[in-house]
Every structure is written in C-alpha cells, then in structure tokens.
C-alpha cells in the first residue's frame, strides 16, 4: 500500500486510526522497560504483544472506491499471548437464535417499529482491568526509540482493543453496564433479561398530546456492537431519544 501512487491516502488513513486510538486513551505512548515496570507491567514476565496493521478498501453501492481504511489490532494469537499471564477469562454471551425469532414475532403481532444502530469504535470504549494491562510494540510505521539511549519504546494498553482474546468479554461487560446506566435515569427504565443477557427491555414515560402520562416500550437485542430494536411509537421519536441518551456515540 505504501509503494502505490495513492500512498498519501494510506498514510493519512494510518494516522487517523493510530492517533484516534491515542485520543480515546487506548494506550499510553513512549514508555521504556523501566517505566512500564513502574506501571506494574514486567515485560520479562509478561512479554510485549505486537500490533498488526490491516488495510481495506471500502466501496460504495456503485462499486466505486469510497475510502481507504486502516485497522490496528493486537496480534493476540497463542504465540503472542498466554492465558493467566496476559489475560484471564474470555467468555462473553451472544444472543440466542430464539430471541431474534421472538422479536420478529413481537414486531408483527404488536405492529412495532424497527430500529437499529451500531456503537462506534465499539471495543475501545471498555477500560482494561489493571491486572490485564499489557505492553504493546508499536505498529511498524510508528516505531519509536528513546532519543538519548536508543532504547526501544513501548505502548501501555489502557483500554480494550481488537484482536485480544478477552476483548469481546471486556466490551460486552462495558456495553451492558453503560446501557443499564444510560437508560435507567429520569423517565427511563431498563431491565436486562435473565435467560438472554443480550436482551434489554427499555421503557420511557412521557406526556402525550393530551397531557397524560404514557409509556413506550422497546425490546433491544445486542449483537456485539450492533443493536436491533423493536419498539412502540414512531421511529423518529425513539431514534432521537436513543441518540440523546447515548451522547451521540451511536450511528
């Protein structure tokens, strides 16, 4: 990609991805081995893990090139990361197939409105537990050394990132915590279901045109960072409420 005529666009894409992660606080830059130890990360016991660079061309509905996308992800295969050293539990719940079918049946039977959204830069919103913070080697194009000693510098991972074995678990825990908090304030209430931990019943009380209190319900199923919702009321009404409650971090 970097030897092509359009290399400038690829370089821009790489910078947007890397410094976007830095801005989100995914990692701390430019730490020596000694500084990592001050943060509780001993790279002799817990070796640094590489970050891979992955490139993709995005095309529009007409097959024309829309943009060039770079993704930085941890190369978290067993050759680089060891359970009980770099990470611990990895399980995260996924929706039951029967839940999706029931939602479709509810939608038809109750004449509900369909709505969906996804969570932008999903995995990176979750903080890492302190005991699972690890050292990362810089992506190839961004490698740094200490200006005085020439010592290799590392990244310290502070937040979740794609490619790590427990990434799905950390994200789903953060997602569920945030959904329950955001939609359990003021006129909102939110209940996570017992049999399917990816299903949420969201309600909102509001005054209708006659001035009486009414309640609208929505059933939301979270497929990792994609959320499907069937709800009462009008689509524009529910989506505007969702957008406001999540501070615009959905699309």
Buried (B, 14 or more C-beta within 10 A) or exposed (E): BEEEEEEEBBBEBBEEBBEEBBEBEBBBBBBBBEBBBEBEBEBEEBBBBBBBBEEEEEEEEEEEEEEBBBBBBBBBEEEBBEEEEBBEEEEBBBBBEEBBEBBBEBBEEEEBBEBBBEBEEBBBBBEBEEEBBBBBBBBEBBEEEEEEEEEBBBBBBBBBBBBBBBBBBBBBBBBBEBBBEBBEEEEBBBEEEEEBBBBBBBBBEEEEEEEEEEEBBBBBBBEBBEBBBBBBBEEEBBBEBBBEBBEEBBE
